[in-house]
Amino acid sequence: MLDEKQAGEFRCAGCGARLFASDSKYDSGSGWPSFTAPAAPDAVSEIADHSHGMERVEVRCAACEGHLGHVFPDGPGPDGLRYCINSASLDFKPKDAAD
């Protein structure tokens, strides 16, 4: 998923819910697929994560509660957010196949 450049949708690998659009994806240099925003405001849920001695915000699929990654306040988008998402939690549907 990190190197995916096609137009389309990134969906939850667990339940198929639409999570991120390809036009919000960018190369953050982190080694993880990164997005400036979810596809819709209610596509993901955000939960405080204080594990591993850090304060982070966990991102989960709002439909099935599957762990996706974390969101950080250092992104380039209008809200300054970087949704740093684990490739294993995503399926990609090219624009032609997106429903």
N, C-alpha and C positions, 0 to 999 in steps of 0.2 A: 504494500500500500504506500510505502514511503515514496516510491518513484512513479506512482500512477499519475499520468498527465492528461488523460482523456476527460472530456466533459461527461458528467454523470452524477450519481449519488453514492454516498458512503452510507451503508446501512448496518444495523446491528447484526453481528454474526449469530447472535443467539435467537432473535425473534424476527428479524427482517425489517424492523422499524427504520424509517428514514431519519438519519441523524445529522449529516453534513452534506452540503452541496460542494461540488468540485471547485466552484468559483470562490469559495472561502478558504481553500487549501493553499498553503504556502510553505516554502522551505525555510524552516526556522534555524536549521543547522544543528538541531538537537538530536537527530537520528531517529525521530519519531514523526509520524504524520501530524501536522499541525494545521489548525483551522482558526480563523478569526471569530467565528460564531457558529452556533448550531443552525440547522436548516430552518427550524422554527423555534420560538422561545420555549415551547413546552416539549421539545424533542428530548432534552436531557434534564436530569436533576443534578443539583450540586450539593454536596455534603461536606461539612468541615472534617478534615482528616488530620489528626494530631499524632499519627503513628511515626515511628522511626525518628523521633525527636525533632520533627519538623511541623510547621503549620502550613498545610496545603488545603486545596479544595478538590475533593474527589468528584469526578464526573461519572454518572451512571445513565444508562438508557432509561428514560422515563417510563417506557412500556413494560420492560421486564426486570428492571433494576440491575442489569448486568454491568459490571465494572468496565469502564472504558478507558480511564486515564485520569488526568488532572488538568485543571485550568489555572493559568498563571497570569499575573497582571503586567506582562512584558511583551505583549503582541503589537503588531503594526496596525491593526484595524481601528475603526472609529472608537471602539470601546477600550482599546489597548489590551485585549485579552488574547491569550494563546491557549487554545484547547489542544493539549498534548495527548494524543490518543494512541493506544496500543494497537498495532496492526492486526493482531490476532482477534481483536474484538470487532473488526470491521469486515464487511463484504462490500465489493464495489459493483455497481450496476451502471454500465455505460449509458449515455443519454438515449441511444436507440432502444435499449432494453428496459429503461426505467418506466415504472407504471405510476 
